[in-house]
């Protein structure tokens, strides 16, 4: 592209196209601990289901 038609503001607008500012990045990193928390909760529920019941002392 000839120098005559280059956008003089391209460098100042380049940050908008950076992958860090995309909606996909925000959607993926909106809840950073959700996966770990859901996994820990599932393990907790599975342990509660398969653990042998102890008799009550009352």
KEKE-3310 file (N, C-alpha, C; in steps of 0.2 Angstrom, whole numbers, plus 5000, padded with zeros to 4 digits):
npx = (5004:5003:5012:5005:4992:4991:4985:4986:4982:4984:4993:4989:4977:4979:4979:4966:4963:4970:4972:4970:4960:4948:4931:4930:4941:4938:4926:4931:4939:4931:4927:4938:4941:4931:4931:4940:4933:4921:4925:4931:4919:4912:4919:4918:4904:4904:4912:4904:4893:4897:4904:4904:4890:4890:4885:4873:4875:4865)
npy = (4994:5011:5024:5036:5032:5027:5024:5037:5036:5023:5016:5021:5016:5002:4995:4991:4980:4971:4954:4953:4962:4957:4950:4937:4933:4940:4933:4921:4922:4928:4922:4917:4906:4897:4885:4877:4877:4871:4858:4854:4855:4845:4833:4833:4831:4818:4811:4811:4804:4791:4787:4777:4776:4781:4775:4784:4792:4795)
npz = (5000:4996:5004:5004:5007:5019:5036:5047:5061:5064:5073:5085:5087:5087:5099:5101:5094:5099:5106:5120:5123:5118:5117:5118:5126:5138:5141:5144:5154:5164:5176:5186:5195:5194:5187:5194:5207:5204:5201:5213:5221:5215:5218:5231:5233:5227:5236:5247:5243:5241:5253:5267:5278:5294:5310:5320:5336:5344)
capx = (5000:5007:5013:5000:4985:4991:4981:4990:4980:4984:4997:4985:4971:4981:4977:4959:4963:4974:4968:4969:4954:4943:4926:4932:4946:4934:4921:4934:4942:4927:4926:4944:4941:4925:4932:4943:4928:4916:4928:4931:4913:4909:4923:4915:4898:4905:4914:4898:4888:4900:4907:4899:4887:4892:4879:4872:4877:4860)
capy = (5000:5017:5028:5041:5030:5024:5027:5040:5034:5015:5014:5023:5012:4995:4992:4989:4974:4966:4949:4954:4966:4954:4948:4930:4933:4942:4928:4915:4924:4932:4919:4913:4900:4893:4878:4873:4877:4866:4852:4853:4853:4838:4828:4833:4827:4811:4808:4811:4799:4784:4786:4773:4780:4779:4775:4790:4790:4798)
capz = (5000:4996:5010:5004:5009:5026:5041:5052:5068:5065:5079:5091:5087:5087:5105:5101:5090:5103:5108:5127:5124:5114:5121:5120:5132:5144:5143:5146:5161:5169:5183:5185:5199:5193:5185:5200:5212:5202:5201:5220:5224:5212:5222:5238:5232:5225:5242:5252:5241:5241:5259:5271:5283:5301:5314:5324:5343:5349)
cpx = (5004:5007:5007:4993:4985:4988:4986:4988:4981:4987:4993:4979:4972:4979:4970:4958:4967:4970:4966:4962:4948:4937:4927:4936:4942:4929:4925:4937:4938:4927:4933:4945:4935:4926:4935:4937:4923:4919:4929:4924:4910:4913:4920:4908:4899:4907:4908:4893:4891:4904:4902:4897:4889:4886:4879:4873:4871:4855)
cpy = (5006:5021:5034:5039:5027:5028:5031:5038:5026:5013:5016:5019:5004:4992:4989:4982:4969:4960:4949:4957:4963:4951:4941:4929:4935:4937:4922:4916:4928:4929:4914:4906:4896:4886:4874:4872:4872:4859:4850:4851:4846:4832:4828:4830:4820:4807:4807:4805:4792:4783:4782:4777:4777:4780:4781:4788:4793:4793)
cpz = (5000:5002:5010:5007:5016:5031:5046:5060:5069:5071:5085:5092:5087:5093:5105:5098:5094:5106:5116:5128:5120:5119:5122:5126:5138:5146:5146:5153:5166:5176:5183:5189:5198:5191:5191:5206:5210:5203:5209:5223:5221:5216:5229:5238:5231:5232:5247:5249:5242:5248:5263:5276:5290:5305:5319:5331:5347:5350)
residu = (UNK:UNK:UNK:UNK:UNK:UNK:UNK:UNK:UNK:UNK:UNK:UNK:UNK:UNK:UNK:UNK:UNK:UNK:UNK:UNK:UNK:UNK:UNK:UNK:UNK:UNK:UNK:UNK:UNK:UNK:UNK:UNK:UNK:UNK:UNK:UNK:UNK:UNK:UNK:UNK:UNK:UNK:UNK:UNK:UNK:UNK:UNK:UNK:UNK:UNK:UNK:UNK:UNK:UNK:UNK:UNK:UNK:UNK)
# end
